[in-house]
Amino acid sequence: MAKDPKECAVIAAKVLEDKKGQDVVILDIRGISILADYFVIATGKSSVHVKALADEVEKKLLEEGYVLRGKEGYNEAKWVLLDFYDVIVHIFYTYEREYYMLERLWADAGRLEFSSNK
C-alpha cells in the first residue's frame, strides 16, 4: 500500500510531464478495480525516452518514500509498468499506447486533474 496513493499518482504524473512525457493522465480506478487506486499513463517518443521516463519516476518516488513492488517491460521499453502498490504507472511507446488503449479499456474510471509545472 502506498503511503498516500493520490499524492504518489500526482508526483508521478508531474515527473512524467517535466520529462516531456506525452498525454499524461491519471485514472481513478478505486471504485471499479481491486488492482490499484490509480493508473498513471504516459507516452514516450522513443524506447530511450520510455526508459528515461521510467527511471525518473522510479527515482523520484523512491526518494519520496514510496515502495516499488515490481517493474515490468523495462528491457523492451515498449510498455513499462511500475507497480507502487496502490498506484501503477504505465509508460508506453507511441504505438503500444494506441494499440492497448488503456483509457478506453478503463473508460468507467474518473480522471484525476493535476496541475503541472508547465
C-alpha positions as CSV (number, residue, x, y, z in Angstrom):
1,M,0.0,0.0,0.0
2,A,1.4,3.4,-1.0
3,K,1.6,5.9,1.9
4,D,-0.7,8.3,0.1
5,P,-1.8,6.9,-3.3
6,K,-3.2,10.2,-4.6
7,E,-0.1,12.1,-3.8
8,C,2.0,9.3,-5.3
9,A,0.0,9.4,-8.6
10,V,0.3,13.2,-8.8
11,I,4.1,13.1,-8.2
12,A,4.5,10.5,-10.9
13,A,2.3,12.5,-13.4
14,K,4.3,15.7,-12.7
15,V,7.6,13.9,-13.2
16,L,6.4,12.5,-16.5
17,E,5.3,15.9,-17.7
18,D,8.5,17.5,-16.6
19,K,10.5,15.0,-18.6
20,K,8.4,15.6,-21.7
21,G,6.1,12.6,-21.4
22,Q,3.2,13.0,-23.7
23,D,-0.6,12.8,-23.0
24,V,-0.1,12.2,-19.2
25,V,-3.3,11.1,-17.5
26,I,-4.3,9.8,-14.0
27,L,-7.2,7.4,-13.9
28,D,-9.0,7.0,-10.6
29,I,-9.9,3.3,-10.6
30,R,-10.8,3.0,-6.9
31,G,-14.4,2.2,-7.4
32,I,-14.0,-0.2,-10.3
33,S,-10.9,-2.3,-9.6
34,I,-9.1,-4.0,-6.8
35,L,-5.8,-3.8,-8.7
36,A,-4.9,-0.3,-7.5
37,D,-6.4,3.1,-6.7
38,Y,-4.8,5.0,-9.6
39,F,-3.3,4.3,-13.0
40,V,-0.8,7.0,-14.3
41,I,-0.4,6.7,-18.1
42,A,2.1,8.5,-20.3
43,T,3.7,8.1,-23.7
44,G,7.4,8.3,-24.6
45,K,8.7,9.3,-28.0
46,S,11.3,6.5,-28.3
47,S,12.5,3.5,-26.4
48,V,15.2,5.6,-24.8
49,H,12.7,8.2,-23.8
50,V,10.4,5.5,-22.3
51,K,13.3,4.2,-20.2
52,A,14.3,7.7,-19.1
53,L,10.7,8.4,-18.0
54,A,10.6,5.2,-16.0
55,D,13.9,5.9,-14.4
56,E,12.9,9.4,-13.3
57,V,9.5,8.3,-11.9
58,E,11.1,5.4,-10.0
59,K,13.9,7.6,-8.6
60,K,11.6,10.4,-7.5
61,L,9.0,8.1,-5.9
62,L,11.7,6.1,-4.1
63,E,13.2,9.4,-2.8
64,E,9.7,10.3,-1.5
65,G,9.5,7.1,0.4
66,Y,7.2,5.0,-1.8
67,V,8.0,1.4,-2.3
68,L,8.4,-0.2,-5.8
69,R,6.7,-3.6,-5.7
70,G,7.6,-4.5,-9.3
71,K,8.8,-3.3,-12.7
72,E,7.9,-5.0,-16.0
73,G,8.8,-4.3,-19.6
74,Y,11.9,-2.2,-19.0
75,N,14.3,-4.0,-21.3
76,E,11.9,-3.9,-24.3
77,A,10.8,-0.3,-23.4
78,K,7.6,-0.6,-25.3
79,W,5.3,-0.7,-22.3
80,V,7.0,-0.2,-18.9
81,L,4.9,-0.9,-15.8
82,L,6.0,0.4,-12.4
83,D,3.9,-1.0,-9.6
84,F,3.8,1.1,-6.4
85,Y,1.1,-1.0,-4.8
86,D,-1.9,1.4,-5.0
87,V,-0.5,3.3,-8.0
88,I,0.5,1.6,-11.2
89,V,2.5,3.7,-13.7
90,H,2.2,2.8,-17.4
91,I,4.7,4.3,-19.8
92,F,4.1,3.4,-23.4
93,Y,5.9,3.8,-26.6
94,T,3.5,5.6,-29.0
95,Y,2.3,2.6,-31.0
96,E,1.8,0.4,-27.9
97,R,-0.4,3.1,-26.3
98,E,-2.5,3.3,-29.4
99,Y,-2.8,-0.4,-29.6
100,Y,-3.7,-1.2,-26.0
101,M,-5.8,2.0,-25.4
102,L,-6.0,1.6,-21.6
103,E,-8.1,4.8,-21.3
104,R,-10.8,3.1,-23.4
105,L,-10.5,-0.2,-21.5
106,W,-10.9,1.7,-18.2
107,A,-13.5,4.1,-19.6
108,D,-15.5,4.0,-16.4
109,A,-12.6,5.5,-14.4
110,G,-12.6,9.1,-13.5
111,R,-9.7,11.3,-14.3
112,L,-7.8,13.0,-11.6
113,E,-6.7,16.5,-12.5
114,F,-3.3,17.6,-11.5
115,S,-1.5,20.9,-12.1
116,S,1.7,20.6,-14.0
117,N,4.7,22.9,-13.8
118,K,4.3,24.0,-17.4
